[in-house]
Amino acid sequence: MAPKTVIAWTIAGSDSGGGAGVQADLLTFNALGVHGCTAITAVTAQNSVHVDAFEGVSHALLQSQLNALWFDLPPKAIKTGMLPDVESVMITARMIEKAQVSYICDPVMVATSGDVLMSDDVRHAMIQHLFPKVDLLTPNTSEASFLIGGPVNTPEEMRQAATQICAMGCRAVLIKGGHMTSQMAQDFYADGTQSFWIQSPRLSTTHTHGSGCTLSAAITAACALGYPLPDAVVIGKAFVNQGLRLSRATGAGHGCLAKPGWPSDAADAPWVTLEAEHDRESFPPCGQLGFYPIVDRASWLKRLFSWGVKTAQIRIKDLKGEDLERELVASIHLAKQAGAKLFINDYWRMAIEHDAYGVHLGQEDLDVADLKAIQSAKLRLGISTHTPFELARAQAHRPSYIAIGPVYETTLKKMPFAPHGSDGLRRWRNWVQGPVVAIAGITLERAPEVLRSGADSIAVVSAITQSPDPERDAKRWLQLFEEVSAT
């Protein structure tokens, strides 16, 4: 059976030059594997140099477009762009209420030139009738300023504006800082429960036409595909970074963003941070890790190292206090005797105190661990990731390696994340410049495909600890990596 077509709508204006509006939206939807439908609110006569004319479509025609789409092509997500008058806002609000799907609102209020494009009555109508239905509002700093009636020129003002805009009824807001002048292009996300900066090095290009439309459309497409909003925002940012990096002139004026497909270059992957930062020092490199078993006792490590294993992780969940420390000290000693790379799961303080090779942290550990202390001790750092958002968060710490999983279903522990499969692993591996460790559900039979998908190392637990012949299987894994390194 063929996979069901995923549909997203754009309710926005038409750009006859093809760089923004519904034209940019449709190209973005298509690039991300989503079928796009349009309800055009206004038609512009423009090219890459100037806008010659603008005219809103009749309200009857806008309603007819929406009715036709709803009858046959219901969406998984909707985005809106230019809404030229109050009645267009009301018609759109009624359809959003009916559809009950993810709704991304790009409030086309202020032109790049600074000209205000929206009257006060339309702004008030949007705030009253659309904002309570908005899952994510994506204003630039000028539009955020227009909404709150105050300046939005600094990171702190972006934070304050986000709080004020969420108070207007939006479930979440992403204030775009692309028009600012810092060396990083920094956007601020807030939804009332979490907030973060999503940032990338600023790209030097004048071909930025339609960047706001492209971002909101990419987020909409990701939502339609089922990604939670923080993941969708990360995907959208990476898509725009790719588009800016590959942008080119199409006429005599500013060109538009390229839209070649899913972002697949580590240069386009953004960082997620809690503060508006500019740079961080990298953790020490760990080199090739290869076969990477995870065990819970030093006795397992002694056996593994005697079989030739050179990378391992000690993950202990059932010991505390002196018993835990005794086991970790023994593990670190065994690894040093064997010349092996041993990562300590979670217990970073003891890892520092006893001079371990490295530490492995989960996402929840990043909130409490002293990463500067780990870095000052010159320990290597590995971080677990399961989603695009977690990947962007991990990359901001510039770790020694990143673990991506679950690749396949695993019975070892209940996972709240769907397996990536080899295709998903390949997609997210392309976002990482350093070593990637693949984990979860990987057998010897599946391992070649995992390695072809870009993994540098494979972490296993039950493949060794539940094996009827762990020595035989460990040596098979080691042989596999020897064969790979020889090719």
Backbone torsions as a table, in degrees:
resi	resn	phi	psi	omega
1	MET	NA	132.0	-179.8
2	ALA	-68.7	143.3	177.9
3	PRO	-62.4	144.4	-179.1
4	LYS	-69.2	138.0	179.8
5	THR	-66.7	131.3	175.8
6	VAL	-92.0	127.5	-173.6
7	ILE	-116.0	137.2	171.3
8	ALA	-130.6	148.9	177.8
9	TRP	-109.2	150.3	165.4
10	THR	-124.2	125.7	177.1
11	ILE	-110.1	99.8	-168.7
12	ALA	-163.6	-178.7	-179.8
13	GLY	-86.8	162.8	179.3
14	SER	-99.6	132.5	175.9
15	ASP	-106.6	107.8	-176.4
16	SER	-63.3	-20.4	177.0
17	GLY	-81.1	-8.6	173.8
18	GLY	81.5	5.1	-174.7
19	GLY	-94.7	-25.3	-175.6
20	ALA	-136.0	-165.4	176.5
21	GLY	59.7	-152.4	-175.6
22	VAL	-63.5	-27.1	178.7
23	GLN	-64.1	-46.2	176.8
24	ALA	-64.3	-38.9	-179.3
25	ASP	-62.3	-46.9	-178.0
26	LEU	-64.2	-41.5	177.9
27	LEU	-63.1	-38.5	179.2
28	THR	-68.1	-47.9	177.6
29	PHE	-54.1	-49.0	-177.0
30	ASN	-62.6	-41.1	-179.0
31	ALA	-62.5	-28.8	-178.6
32	LEU	-99.0	9.6	174.0
33	GLY	82.7	25.2	-179.3
34	VAL	-117.8	139.1	176.4
35	HIS	-82.4	121.9	-177.4
36	GLY	-97.8	139.0	173.8
37	CYS	-121.8	151.5	-175.4
38	THR	-125.0	144.1	163.6
39	ALA	-124.6	107.2	-172.9
40	ILE	-83.8	127.0	-177.9
41	THR	-95.4	-25.7	-177.0
42	ALA	-157.8	155.7	178.6
43	VAL	-119.4	131.2	176.7
44	THR	-113.8	148.4	170.1
45	ALA	-106.4	102.3	-175.8
46	GLN	-149.0	162.8	173.8
47	ASN	-135.4	-160.6	-177.0
48	SER	-78.0	-5.7	-176.0
49	VAL	-105.0	-44.5	-175.5
50	HIS	-158.7	166.7	175.0
51	VAL	-101.7	124.5	-177.6
52	ASP	-94.2	-34.9	-175.6
53	ALA	-156.8	158.5	-179.3
54	PHE	-149.2	137.9	178.0
55	GLU	-152.3	127.5	176.0
56	GLY	-72.5	146.9	175.8
57	VAL	-76.7	161.6	179.5
58	SER	-65.6	152.1	179.7
59	HIS	-65.2	-33.8	177.8
60	ALA	-63.9	-40.3	-179.8
61	LEU	-69.8	-39.0	176.7
62	LEU	-61.3	-45.0	179.3
63	GLN	-63.1	-40.2	179.8
64	SER	-63.7	-40.2	177.7
65	GLN	-60.6	-45.7	-178.9
66	LEU	-66.1	-40.6	178.9
67	ASN	-62.3	-43.0	-179.0
68	ALA	-63.2	-42.8	179.4
69	LEU	-66.2	-43.4	-178.1
70	TRP	-63.1	-34.4	-178.3
71	PHE	-64.4	-38.3	-169.5
72	ASP	-124.9	-24.7	-171.7
73	LEU	-132.0	61.8	-178.3
74	PRO	-63.6	143.7	-173.6
75	PRO	-92.4	161.1	167.2
76	LYS	-93.3	-19.7	178.2
77	ALA	-159.0	154.9	-178.6
78	ILE	-133.3	140.3	168.1
79	LYS	-123.3	149.9	173.1
80	THR	-121.4	147.3	174.7
81	GLY	-120.3	-120.1	-176.7
82	MET	-65.9	124.2	173.0
83	LEU	-122.0	105.7	-164.5
84	PRO	-77.0	-21.0	-176.3
85	ASP	-151.6	174.3	-174.6
86	VAL	-62.5	-43.1	-177.9
87	GLU	-65.0	-35.7	175.2
88	SER	-62.4	-38.6	176.3
89	VAL	-62.4	-44.9	-177.2
90	MET	-66.1	-43.1	178.4
91	ILE	-60.9	-44.5	179.9
92	THR	-64.8	-42.6	-178.8
93	ALA	-60.7	-39.6	179.6
94	ARG	-65.4	-39.2	178.8
95	MET	-70.0	-39.4	177.4
96	ILE	-60.1	-42.0	178.4
97	GLU	-61.7	-40.3	-179.3
98	LYS	-70.0	-40.9	-172.3
99	ALA	-70.6	-39.2	179.6
100	GLN	53.9	49.4	175.5
101	VAL	-126.3	174.8	178.3
102	SER	-56.9	133.4	-176.6
103	TYR	-128.0	117.6	178.8
104	ILE	-108.4	123.6	-176.8
105	CYS	-111.7	115.7	172.6
106	ASP	-97.9	101.6	-172.0
107	PRO	-80.1	92.8	-177.5
108	VAL	-73.7	90.9	-172.6
109	MET	-116.6	-34.7	-174.1
110	VAL	-133.3	128.4	178.8
111	ALA	-72.6	161.2	177.1
112	THR	-55.4	-32.3	179.3
113	SER	-69.8	-15.0	-176.4
114	GLY	101.7	-7.4	179.1
115	ASP	-68.1	135.0	177.6
116	VAL	-77.6	126.3	-176.6
117	LEU	-101.4	-7.1	-172.7
118	MET	-126.2	133.9	178.0
119	SER	-76.4	162.4	-179.0
120	ASP	-63.1	-35.5	-178.3
121	ASP	-68.8	-34.7	176.4
122	VAL	-69.1	-41.5	177.8
123	ARG	-59.5	-45.9	179.7
124	HIS	-63.1	-39.0	178.8
125	ALA	-64.3	-40.9	178.1
126	MET	-62.9	-46.0	-179.1
127	ILE	-61.9	-41.1	-176.2
128	GLN	-76.4	-41.7	-169.3
129	HIS	-107.0	-27.0	-178.1
130	LEU	-101.6	-41.6	-173.8
131	PHE	-56.2	-38.8	178.3
132	PRO	-64.5	-13.5	179.7
133	LYS	-102.1	-5.9	-172.7
134	VAL	-79.2	126.8	172.1
135	ASP	-82.9	-34.3	176.6
136	LEU	-150.2	127.1	173.4
137	LEU	-102.7	136.8	-174.3
138	THR	-123.0	62.7	178.4
139	PRO	-77.7	150.4	166.4
140	ASN	-82.2	179.0	-175.5
141	THR	-63.7	-34.1	178.2
142	SER	-66.5	-41.5	179.2
143	GLU	-69.8	-37.7	175.4
144	ALA	-61.8	-40.7	177.5
145	SER	-63.0	-41.6	178.1
146	PHE	-61.7	-38.0	-178.5
147	LEU	-70.7	-42.3	-174.3
148	ILE	-94.1	-12.4	-180.0
149	GLY	73.6	30.9	179.2
150	GLY	-153.6	172.0	-176.5
151	PRO	-71.2	145.5	173.6
152	VAL	-135.6	81.3	-173.2
153	ASN	-122.9	-8.9	-176.7
154	THR	-130.1	163.2	176.4
155	PRO	-55.3	-41.8	-179.8
156	GLU	-65.7	-39.0	176.9
157	GLU	-67.2	-32.0	175.1
158	MET	-64.9	-42.9	177.1
159	ARG	-59.4	-48.7	-178.1
160	GLN	-63.9	-40.4	179.4
161	ALA	-64.5	-39.0	179.2
162	ALA	-61.2	-41.7	177.9
163	THR	-62.2	-44.0	-179.7
164	GLN	-65.9	-39.3	-178.7
165	ILE	-70.2	-40.1	176.1
166	CYS	-61.0	-34.0	178.3
167	ALA	-67.1	-17.3	176.5
168	MET	-78.7	-5.5	175.1
169	GLY	123.1	-15.7	180.0
170	CYS	-68.6	140.2	178.4
171	ARG	-70.5	-32.4	179.1
172	ALA	-153.6	157.7	178.4
173	VAL	-138.6	142.1	172.5
174	LEU	-122.9	105.0	179.4
175	ILE	-88.7	120.5	-174.4
176	LYS	-86.6	127.3	-179.6
177	GLY	-102.7	19.9	-176.2
178	GLY	-62.6	-25.1	-178.9
179	HIS	-86.1	-3.7	178.8
180	MET	-80.4	-179.4	-169.8
181	THR	-116.8	8.4	179.7
182	SER	-69.2	164.3	-178.1
183	GLN	-71.0	-17.9	175.0
184	MET	-107.9	139.9	171.8
185	ALA	-85.2	107.6	-169.3
186	GLN	-117.5	122.2	175.5
187	ASP	-111.5	149.0	-177.5
188	PHE	-118.3	126.6	-179.7
189	TYR	-110.2	137.6	174.6
190	ALA	-148.8	141.2	178.2
191	ASP	-135.1	15.1	179.5
192	GLY	92.9	-24.9	177.7
193	THR	-116.4	-30.5	175.5
194	GLN	-139.8	155.7	176.2
195	SER	-145.5	150.8	179.2
196	PHE	-163.6	161.3	172.6
197	TRP	-97.9	137.9	173.5
198	ILE	-119.6	120.6	-167.3
199	GLN	-144.4	157.2	179.1
200	SER	-150.1	158.3	173.7
201	PRO	-58.5	136.1	-179.7
202	ARG	-66.9	132.2	-179.9
203	LEU	-93.4	138.5	-179.3
204	SER	-89.6	98.7	177.5
205	THR	-155.7	146.9	174.2
206	THR	-96.7	-4.7	-175.3
207	HIS	-91.4	75.7	-173.3
208	THR	-117.9	8.6	-176.1
209	HIS	-61.2	128.0	178.3
210	GLY	83.9	13.9	-177.5
211	SER	-65.2	-39.2	178.8
212	GLY	-66.9	-42.5	176.7
213	CYS	-61.1	-43.5	-178.0
214	THR	-63.7	-42.6	179.5
215	LEU	-61.8	-51.0	-177.7
216	SER	-64.8	-35.2	178.2
217	ALA	-68.3	-39.8	178.9
218	ALA	-65.4	-40.2	176.6
219	ILE	-63.7	-41.7	178.7
220	THR	-61.8	-44.8	179.1
221	ALA	-61.1	-43.2	179.7
222	ALA	-64.1	-39.6	175.8
223	CYS	-62.8	-41.7	178.8
224	ALA	-61.4	-33.0	179.2
225	LEU	-78.9	-4.0	174.9
226	GLY	101.9	5.0	178.8
227	TYR	-74.9	137.4	171.6
228	PRO	-60.9	158.7	-171.7
229	LEU	-56.8	-46.8	178.8
230	PRO	-58.6	-39.0	175.9
231	ASP	-64.9	-42.3	-179.1
232	ALA	-62.1	-38.3	178.9
233	VAL	-64.8	-41.5	178.2
234	VAL	-63.7	-44.4	178.4
235	ILE	-61.7	-42.5	179.0
236	GLY	-61.5	-42.9	179.4
237	LYS	-63.1	-43.6	179.3
238	ALA	-63.9	-38.5	179.5
239	PHE	-63.7	-42.0	178.3
240	VAL	-67.5	-41.5	177.2
241	ASN	-57.7	-44.8	177.4
242	GLN	-60.8	-44.6	-178.9
243	GLY	-63.0	-39.7	177.9
244	LEU	-68.6	-41.8	-178.8
245	ARG	-62.7	-34.3	-177.0
246	LEU	-102.8	8.5	-175.8
247	SER	-66.9	158.2	-179.7
248	ARG	-154.7	165.7	177.4
249	ALA	-72.6	141.2	174.3
250	THR	-115.0	-15.1	178.3
251	GLY	-150.2	-152.8	-177.7
252	ALA	-79.9	-18.2	-177.3
253	GLY	-103.8	-154.1	-179.9
254	HIS	-65.3	133.4	177.1
255	GLY	-82.1	-179.6	-177.9
256	CYS	-115.5	172.3	-176.7
257	LEU	-72.2	143.3	171.4
258	ALA	-74.6	152.4	-178.9
259	LYS	-139.4	66.4	-172.5
260	PRO	-79.8	-13.9	-177.5
261	GLY	146.3	-164.3	178.7
262	TRP	-59.1	136.8	176.8
263	PRO	-59.1	130.1	-172.7
264	SER	-138.3	26.3	179.8
265	ASP	-130.2	134.0	-179.2
266	ALA	-59.4	-24.2	179.3
267	ALA	-64.7	-21.5	-176.7
268	ASP	-95.4	-10.2	-176.4
269	ALA	-73.0	127.2	-178.7
270	PRO	-83.9	170.1	170.9
271	TRP	-103.8	147.4	168.5
272	VAL	-114.0	125.2	-178.9
273	THR	-136.9	162.4	177.6
274	LEU	-83.6	-22.7	179.6
275	GLU	-123.5	162.4	178.3
276	ALA	-81.1	85.7	-174.8
277	GLU	-98.2	168.9	-179.7
278	HIS	-115.2	-31.8	-178.7
279	ASP	-166.3	158.4	174.9
280	ARG	-139.6	153.3	177.4
281	GLU	-78.2	141.0	179.4
282	SER	-74.8	150.8	169.7
283	PHE	-74.6	159.2	-179.4
284	PRO	-59.2	146.2	178.4
285	PRO	-70.4	155.9	179.7
286	CYS	-115.4	-3.3	-179.4
287	GLY	67.6	-162.2	179.5
288	GLN	-75.7	132.5	-177.9
289	LEU	-101.0	-32.7	177.4
290	GLY	65.2	-136.0	179.4
291	PHE	-71.2	130.2	-166.6
292	TYR	-135.8	81.0	177.4
293	PRO	-76.2	149.3	178.6
294	ILE	-118.7	123.2	-176.5
295	VAL	-134.1	172.0	-173.8
296	ASP	-117.1	7.2	-179.9
297	ARG	-146.6	150.3	176.4
298	ALA	-62.1	-31.3	179.6
299	SER	-61.3	-35.7	175.1
300	TRP	-66.3	-42.3	-179.3
301	LEU	-61.8	-40.5	179.4
302	LYS	-57.9	-42.5	179.4
303	ARG	-68.3	-46.1	-177.9
304	LEU	-59.8	-45.6	-178.2
305	PHE	-66.1	-33.5	178.7
306	SER	-69.1	-21.9	178.5
307	TRP	-89.5	-2.8	177.2
308	GLY	105.6	3.2	178.3
309	VAL	-67.9	135.5	-176.8
310	LYS	-118.0	-1.3	175.5
311	THR	-138.3	136.2	178.4
312	ALA	-158.6	166.1	175.6
313	GLN	-130.8	137.0	174.2
314	ILE	-103.2	117.4	-177.6
315	ARG	-124.9	105.0	-175.2
316	ILE	-111.8	125.6	-178.8
317	LYS	-116.4	-9.1	-170.8
318	ASP	-117.9	12.2	177.9
319	LEU	-123.4	154.7	177.4
320	LYS	-141.5	167.2	171.6
321	GLY	56.8	-135.1	-175.4
322	GLU	-64.6	-36.2	179.5
323	ASP	-62.5	-42.5	178.3
324	LEU	-63.5	-48.2	-176.9
325	GLU	-64.0	-39.8	179.5
326	ARG	-60.6	-41.3	-179.4
327	GLU	-68.1	-39.3	179.7
328	LEU	-69.3	-41.7	178.7
329	VAL	-61.3	-43.3	178.5
330	ALA	-62.9	-39.4	-179.7
331	SER	-64.8	-45.3	-179.5
332	ILE	-63.7	-40.1	179.1
333	HIS	-63.1	-44.3	179.5
334	LEU	-62.0	-41.8	-179.2
335	ALA	-64.1	-41.3	179.9
336	LYS	-66.8	-38.7	177.3
337	GLN	-61.4	-37.6	-176.5
338	ALA	-87.9	-5.3	-175.3
339	GLY	65.0	34.6	-176.0
340	ALA	-104.1	158.2	177.2
341	LYS	-93.7	111.2	-178.6
342	LEU	-113.9	125.2	176.5
343	PHE	-103.6	132.5	178.4
344	ILE	-93.5	122.0	179.1
345	ASN	-79.5	123.7	171.7
346	ASP	76.8	-49.5	-166.4
347	TYR	-82.6	72.3	-173.0
348	TRP	-70.5	-32.3	179.5
349	ARG	-63.6	-46.5	178.6
350	MET	-67.1	-34.2	177.9
351	ALA	-62.1	-41.6	177.5
352	ILE	-66.7	-47.3	-175.5
353	GLU	-60.6	-36.1	-174.5
354	HIS	-106.5	16.2	171.0
355	ASP	58.2	52.6	176.0
356	ALA	-72.8	166.2	177.8
357	TYR	-71.9	-42.5	-176.4
358	GLY	-161.6	174.3	-179.5
359	VAL	-128.8	143.0	171.7
360	HIS	-117.6	129.9	-177.9
361	LEU	-123.0	143.1	169.4
362	GLY	-85.8	174.5	-177.9
363	GLN	-61.1	-40.2	-178.7
364	GLU	-67.6	-28.1	179.4
365	ASP	-70.7	-25.9	-179.3
366	LEU	-63.1	-24.0	-178.7
367	ASP	-75.0	-22.1	-172.3
368	VAL	-120.3	-21.2	-177.4
369	ALA	-73.3	147.6	175.2
370	ASP	-89.3	89.8	-175.1
371	LEU	-66.5	-31.3	178.0
372	LYS	-66.3	-37.0	178.2
373	ALA	-66.9	-40.8	177.9
374	ILE	-62.1	-42.3	-179.1
375	GLN	-68.6	-40.6	179.3
376	SER	-63.1	-31.3	178.2
377	ALA	-79.4	-1.9	178.1
378	LYS	63.4	31.3	173.6
379	LEU	-83.6	149.0	173.2
380	ARG	-77.5	155.2	-178.1
381	LEU	-131.4	129.2	169.8
382	GLY	-115.5	145.1	-177.4
383	ILE	-130.9	134.2	175.6
384	SER	-78.4	140.6	174.0
385	THR	-138.6	150.0	180.0
386	HIS	-131.4	-17.9	-173.3
387	THR	-137.8	164.8	175.5
388	PRO	-58.0	-39.4	178.4
389	PHE	-61.9	-47.5	179.7
390	GLU	-64.0	-35.1	177.6
391	LEU	-63.8	-44.2	178.5
392	ALA	-65.1	-36.5	178.0
393	ARG	-67.3	-43.4	179.9
394	ALA	-64.7	-42.1	-176.8
395	GLN	-62.6	-30.3	179.4
396	ALA	-62.2	-25.7	179.6
397	HIS	-84.6	-6.6	178.0
398	ARG	51.4	58.0	-175.7
399	PRO	-75.9	175.1	178.1
400	SER	-72.4	-35.8	173.6
401	TYR	-151.6	163.0	175.9
402	ILE	-123.7	131.9	175.1
403	ALA	-95.8	133.4	179.3
404	ILE	-119.0	127.1	178.7
405	GLY	-167.7	177.0	-7.2
406	PRO	-76.1	135.7	176.9
407	VAL	-74.6	-43.2	177.6
408	TYR	-131.0	171.3	175.1
409	GLU	-59.1	142.6	177.0
410	THR	-133.2	143.7	177.3
411	THR	-97.4	-2.6	-175.9
412	LEU	-65.1	-43.9	176.0
413	LYS	-151.1	154.7	-179.3
414	LYS	-71.6	126.8	-177.3
415	MET	-111.4	131.0	178.1
416	PRO	-82.1	8.7	-176.2
417	PHE	-119.2	141.6	176.2
418	ALA	-71.2	145.0	178.3
419	PRO	-61.6	143.7	178.7
420	HIS	-74.6	-33.2	-168.9
421	GLY	69.1	176.3	-177.6
422	SER	-68.4	-34.2	179.8
423	ASP	-67.0	-43.6	178.4
424	GLY	-65.6	-40.3	177.1
425	LEU	-59.4	-44.0	-179.9
426	ARG	-61.7	-42.5	-178.4
427	ARG	-61.1	-49.3	-175.2
428	TRP	-79.1	-27.5	176.9
429	ARG	-62.0	-34.5	-179.1
430	ASN	-63.7	-18.1	179.6
431	TRP	-82.4	-8.3	-171.4
432	VAL	-111.5	127.6	178.8
433	GLN	-79.9	-33.5	-175.9
434	GLY	-91.5	-168.7	-179.0
435	PRO	-64.1	144.4	177.2
436	VAL	-121.6	129.9	175.2
437	VAL	-104.6	121.7	176.4
438	ALA	-90.8	142.4	-175.5
439	ILE	-146.4	151.1	170.7
440	ALA	95.0	117.9	172.5
441	GLY	71.0	15.6	-174.0
442	ILE	-94.0	120.2	176.4
443	THR	-103.1	170.7	176.1
444	LEU	-59.2	-35.5	-179.4
445	GLU	-68.6	-34.7	-179.8
446	ARG	-84.6	-18.1	-172.0
447	ALA	-56.8	-43.4	-179.8
448	PRO	-58.2	-39.4	178.6
449	GLU	-67.8	-37.3	177.5
450	VAL	-62.7	-42.3	179.2
451	LEU	-68.6	-36.9	176.0
452	ARG	-65.4	-24.6	178.8
453	SER	-80.1	-0.9	172.9
454	GLY	111.5	-3.4	178.6
455	ALA	-65.4	140.1	176.0
456	ASP	-92.4	-23.7	-175.5
457	SER	-147.9	155.2	177.7
458	ILE	-126.9	123.9	176.7
459	ALA	-96.7	136.5	179.7
460	VAL	-135.4	153.5	175.2
461	VAL	-122.8	-74.1	-175.1
462	SER	-66.6	-23.8	179.0
463	ALA	-59.7	-22.7	176.2
464	ILE	-109.1	-51.9	-172.0
465	THR	-69.4	-22.7	178.6
466	GLN	-108.9	10.7	179.8
467	SER	-77.1	141.0	174.8
468	PRO	-68.7	-19.9	178.6
469	ASP	-140.6	77.3	-174.1
470	PRO	-62.2	-34.0	179.2
471	GLU	-64.6	-46.5	178.3
472	ARG	-57.8	-46.8	-176.1
473	ASP	-70.0	-37.7	177.5
474	ALA	-60.6	-41.9	-179.8
475	LYS	-69.5	-30.4	174.7
476	ARG	-66.5	-41.7	176.8
477	TRP	-62.4	-45.0	179.7
478	LEU	-61.9	-39.4	178.7
479	GLN	-64.3	-39.4	178.3
480	LEU	-57.8	-46.6	-178.3
481	PHE	-70.9	-31.0	174.7
482	GLU	-64.0	-41.1	179.6
483	GLU	-66.5	-38.9	179.2
484	VAL	-65.6	-44.0	-178.0
485	SER	-68.0	-22.8	-179.4
486	ALA	-81.9	-15.4	-177.6
487	THR	-91.2	NA	NA
